[in-house]
Amino acid sequence: MSPDKHQLRVFYKKLRAAMSADEREQKSIQISQNVIDFLSERKGLTYFHLFFPISKQLEINTYPIKDYLEEIGGKIYTSKVDSESLELKTLLLRPKTKFQLDSWGIPIPEEYEITSNELIQVVFVPLLAYDQKGNRIGFGKGFYDVFLASLDSSVIKVGLSFFPPELRISPEIHDIPLDYCITPENIITF
């Protein structure tokens, strides 16, 4: 029997916390390099949705991915939680924008335009754990589940993870599986 989502969240938060800051940064760099390799085999992609790391969650440093996407002329989107509706609003970043932290510690660009998500071709998805079929576990708030469900089915969903997949995570009816997951060692296709 596979562990439940709560147990997996606790386990992977502890695993992240056990990594040193240097180790997390080194693994983030390796993930960024694998993202570059992944995208270099998929020419013609221009519109990317990227999450930015929440320090207290010890997330992958995605700023090098942002820098690369800007270098290749990509249009970069991110999201912020609307304080009233609690839905994710899609933001188009202005090039070279700086970031400030919101009340939850989420990096928010200083220069952006609220826009639709219709043009997005690739979404880099935050997660705590995932399995060999692309089912993922986030932090349990459901923001990304709603966001992913709002996208066209052709959008490529790419998880980023420090760790290899679990054997199996039981998906819920609203869960949207990943198409790929990029780790420091691998680019995994589901």
Contacts in CASP RR format, 6 or more apart in sequence:
PFRMAT RR
TARGET T0000
AUTHOR 0000-0000-0000
METHOD contacts of the structure
MODEL  1
MSPDKHQLRVFYKKLRAAMSADEREQKSIQISQNVIDFLSERKGLTYFHL
FFPISKQLEINTYPIKDYLEEIGGKIYTSKVDSESLELKTLLLRPKTKFQ
LDSWGIPIPEEYEITSNELIQVVFVPLLAYDQKGNRIGFGKGFYDVFLAS
LDSSVIKVGLSFFPPELRISPEIHDIPLDYCITPENIITF
2 166 0 8 1.000
2 167 0 8 1.000
2 168 0 8 1.000
2 169 0 8 1.000
2 170 0 8 1.000
3 11 0 8 1.000
3 166 0 8 1.000
5 137 0 8 1.000
5 140 0 8 1.000
5 169 0 8 1.000
8 128 0 8 1.000
8 129 0 8 1.000
8 137 0 8 1.000
8 166 0 8 1.000
8 169 0 8 1.000
9 128 0 8 1.000
9 129 0 8 1.000
9 137 0 8 1.000
9 138 0 8 1.000
9 139 0 8 1.000
9 140 0 8 1.000
11 129 0 8 1.000
12 128 0 8 1.000
12 129 0 8 1.000
12 137 0 8 1.000
12 163 0 8 1.000
13 57 0 8 1.000
13 58 0 8 1.000
13 128 0 8 1.000
15 162 0 8 1.000
15 163 0 8 1.000
16 24 0 8 1.000
16 57 0 8 1.000
16 58 0 8 1.000
16 162 0 8 1.000
17 58 0 8 1.000
19 27 0 8 1.000
19 58 0 8 1.000
19 162 0 8 1.000
24 58 0 8 1.000
24 60 0 8 1.000
24 61 0 8 1.000
24 162 0 8 1.000
25 61 0 8 1.000
26 184 0 8 1.000
27 60 0 8 1.000
27 162 0 8 1.000
27 184 0 8 1.000
28 60 0 8 1.000
28 61 0 8 1.000
28 62 0 8 1.000
28 64 0 8 1.000
29 61 0 8 1.000
29 64 0 8 1.000
30 184 0 8 1.000
30 185 0 8 1.000
31 60 0 8 1.000
31 160 0 8 1.000
31 161 0 8 1.000
31 162 0 8 1.000
31 182 0 8 1.000
31 183 0 8 1.000
31 184 0 8 1.000
32 61 0 8 1.000
32 62 0 8 1.000
32 64 0 8 1.000
32 65 0 8 1.000
32 68 0 8 1.000
34 182 0 8 1.000
34 183 0 8 1.000
34 184 0 8 1.000
34 186 0 8 1.000
34 187 0 8 1.000
35 65 0 8 1.000
35 68 0 8 1.000
35 124 0 8 1.000
35 158 0 8 1.000
35 160 0 8 1.000
35 182 0 8 1.000
36 68 0 8 1.000
37 187 0 8 1.000
38 158 0 8 1.000
38 180 0 8 1.000
38 182 0 8 1.000
38 187 0 8 1.000
39 45 0 8 1.000
39 68 0 8 1.000
39 72 0 8 1.000
39 122 0 8 1.000
42 156 0 8 1.000
45 121 0 8 1.000
45 122 0 8 1.000
45 156 0 8 1.000
46 73 0 8 1.000
46 74 0 8 1.000
46 75 0 8 1.000
46 121 0 8 1.000
47 74 0 8 1.000
47 75 0 8 1.000
47 77 0 8 1.000
47 119 0 8 1.000
47 120 0 8 1.000
47 121 0 8 1.000
47 122 0 8 1.000
48 69 0 8 1.000
48 74 0 8 1.000
48 75 0 8 1.000
48 76 0 8 1.000
48 77 0 8 1.000
48 120 0 8 1.000
48 121 0 8 1.000
48 122 0 8 1.000
48 123 0 8 1.000
48 124 0 8 1.000
49 76 0 8 1.000
49 77 0 8 1.000
49 78 0 8 1.000
49 79 0 8 1.000
49 90 0 8 1.000
49 117 0 8 1.000
49 120 0 8 1.000
49 122 0 8 1.000
49 123 0 8 1.000
49 124 0 8 1.000
50 62 0 8 1.000
50 65 0 8 1.000
50 66 0 8 1.000
50 69 0 8 1.000
50 76 0 8 1.000
50 77 0 8 1.000
50 78 0 8 1.000
50 124 0 8 1.000
51 59 0 8 1.000
51 62 0 8 1.000
51 78 0 8 1.000
51 79 0 8 1.000
51 124 0 8 1.000
51 125 0 8 1.000
51 126 0 8 1.000
52 62 0 8 1.000
52 63 0 8 1.000
52 66 0 8 1.000
52 78 0 8 1.000
52 99 0 8 1.000
52 106 0 8 1.000
52 107 0 8 1.000
53 59 0 8 1.000
53 60 0 8 1.000
53 61 0 8 1.000
53 62 0 8 1.000
53 63 0 8 1.000
53 107 0 8 1.000
54 104 0 8 1.000
54 105 0 8 1.000
54 106 0 8 1.000
54 107 0 8 1.000
55 105 0 8 1.000
56 105 0 8 1.000
57 139 0 8 1.000
59 126 0 8 1.000
60 126 0 8 1.000
60 160 0 8 1.000
60 161 0 8 1.000
60 162 0 8 1.000
62 124 0 8 1.000
62 160 0 8 1.000
65 124 0 8 1.000
66 76 0 8 1.000
66 93 0 8 1.000
69 76 0 8 1.000
70 76 0 8 1.000
70 95 0 8 1.000
70 96 0 8 1.000
75 92 0 8 1.000
75 119 0 8 1.000
76 92 0 8 1.000
76 93 0 8 1.000
77 90 0 8 1.000
77 91 0 8 1.000
77 92 0 8 1.000
77 93 0 8 1.000
77 115 0 8 1.000
77 117 0 8 1.000
77 120 0 8 1.000
78 90 0 8 1.000
78 91 0 8 1.000
78 93 0 8 1.000
78 109 0 8 1.000
78 112 0 8 1.000
79 88 0 8 1.000
79 89 0 8 1.000
79 90 0 8 1.000
79 91 0 8 1.000
79 143 0 8 1.000
79 147 0 8 1.000
80 88 0 8 1.000
80 89 0 8 1.000
80 91 0 8 1.000
80 102 0 8 1.000
80 106 0 8 1.000
80 108 0 8 1.000
81 87 0 8 1.000
81 88 0 8 1.000
81 89 0 8 1.000
81 102 0 8 1.000
81 104 0 8 1.000
81 106 0 8 1.000
81 143 0 8 1.000
82 88 0 8 1.000
82 89 0 8 1.000
86 143 0 8 1.000
87 143 0 8 1.000
87 146 0 8 1.000
88 143 0 8 1.000
88 144 0 8 1.000
88 146 0 8 1.000
88 147 0 8 1.000
89 114 0 8 1.000
90 114 0 8 1.000
90 115 0 8 1.000
90 116 0 8 1.000
90 117 0 8 1.000
90 120 0 8 1.000
91 108 0 8 1.000
91 109 0 8 1.000
91 112 0 8 1.000
91 113 0 8 1.000
91 114 0 8 1.000
91 115 0 8 1.000
92 112 0 8 1.000
92 113 0 8 1.000
92 115 0 8 1.000
93 109 0 8 1.000
93 111 0 8 1.000
93 112 0 8 1.000
94 109 0 8 1.000
94 111 0 8 1.000
94 112 0 8 1.000
94 113 0 8 1.000
97 109 0 8 1.000
97 110 0 8 1.000
97 111 0 8 1.000
97 112 0 8 1.000
98 109 0 8 1.000
98 110 0 8 1.000
98 111 0 8 1.000
99 107 0 8 1.000
99 108 0 8 1.000
99 109 0 8 1.000
99 110 0 8 1.000
100 107 0 8 1.000
100 108 0 8 1.000
100 110 0 8 1.000
101 107 0 8 1.000
101 108 0 8 1.000
102 108 0 8 1.000
117 147 0 8 1.000
117 150 0 8 1.000
117 151 0 8 1.000
118 152 0 8 1.000
120 151 0 8 1.000
120 155 0 8 1.000
121 154 0 8 1.000
121 155 0 8 1.000
121 156 0 8 1.000
122 155 0 8 1.000
122 156 0 8 1.000
122 158 0 8 1.000
123 147 0 8 1.000
123 148 0 8 1.000
123 151 0 8 1.000
123 155 0 8 1.000
123 156 0 8 1.000
123 157 0 8 1.000
123 158 0 8 1.000
124 158 0 8 1.000
124 159 0 8 1.000
124 160 0 8 1.000
125 136 0 8 1.000
125 144 0 8 1.000
125 148 0 8 1.000
125 157 0 8 1.000
125 158 0 8 1.000
125 159 0 8 1.000
125 160 0 8 1.000
125 178 0 8 1.000
126 138 0 8 1.000
126 139 0 8 1.000
126 144 0 8 1.000
126 159 0 8 1.000
126 160 0 8 1.000
127 136 0 8 1.000
127 137 0 8 1.000
127 138 0 8 1.000
127 159 0 8 1.000
127 160 0 8 1.000
127 161 0 8 1.000
127 178 0 8 1.000
127 181 0 8 1.000
128 137 0 8 1.000
128 138 0 8 1.000
128 139 0 8 1.000
129 136 0 8 1.000
129 137 0 8 1.000
129 138 0 8 1.000
129 161 0 8 1.000
129 163 0 8 1.000
129 166 0 8 1.000
129 169 0 8 1.000
130 136 0 8 1.000
130 137 0 8 1.000
130 159 0 8 1.000
130 161 0 8 1.000
130 165 0 8 1.000
130 166 0 8 1.000
130 169 0 8 1.000
130 178 0 8 1.000
130 181 0 8 1.000
131 165 0 8 1.000
131 166 0 8 1.000
131 167 0 8 1.000
131 168 0 8 1.000
131 169 0 8 1.000
132 165 0 8 1.000
132 166 0 8 1.000
132 167 0 8 1.000
132 168 0 8 1.000
132 190 0 8 1.000
133 168 0 8 1.000
133 177 0 8 1.000
133 190 0 8 1.000
134 165 0 8 1.000
134 177 0 8 1.000
134 178 0 8 1.000
134 179 0 8 1.000
134 181 0 8 1.000
134 190 0 8 1.000
135 168 0 8 1.000
135 169 0 8 1.000
135 170 0 8 1.000
135 171 0 8 1.000
135 175 0 8 1.000
135 177 0 8 1.000
135 178 0 8 1.000
136 159 0 8 1.000
136 169 0 8 1.000
136 175 0 8 1.000
136 177 0 8 1.000
136 178 0 8 1.000
137 169 0 8 1.000
138 144 0 8 1.000
145 174 0 8 1.000
145 175 0 8 1.000
145 176 0 8 1.000
148 157 0 8 1.000
148 176 0 8 1.000
149 174 0 8 1.000
149 176 0 8 1.000
156 179 0 8 1.000
156 180 0 8 1.000
157 176 0 8 1.000
157 177 0 8 1.000
157 178 0 8 1.000
157 179 0 8 1.000
157 180 0 8 1.000
158 178 0 8 1.000
158 179 0 8 1.000
158 180 0 8 1.000
158 181 0 8 1.000
158 182 0 8 1.000
159 178 0 8 1.000
159 180 0 8 1.000
159 181 0 8 1.000
159 182 0 8 1.000
160 181 0 8 1.000
160 182 0 8 1.000
160 183 0 8 1.000
161 181 0 8 1.000
161 182 0 8 1.000
161 183 0 8 1.000
162 183 0 8 1.000
162 184 0 8 1.000
163 183 0 8 1.000
164 183 0 8 1.000
164 185 0 8 1.000
164 186 0 8 1.000
165 181 0 8 1.000
165 188 0 8 1.000
171 177 0 8 1.000
177 190 0 8 1.000
178 190 0 8 1.000
179 189 0 8 1.000
179 190 0 8 1.000
180 187 0 8 1.000
180 188 0 8 1.000
180 189 0 8 1.000
180 190 0 8 1.000
181 188 0 8 1.000
181 190 0 8 1.000
182 188 0 8 1.000
END
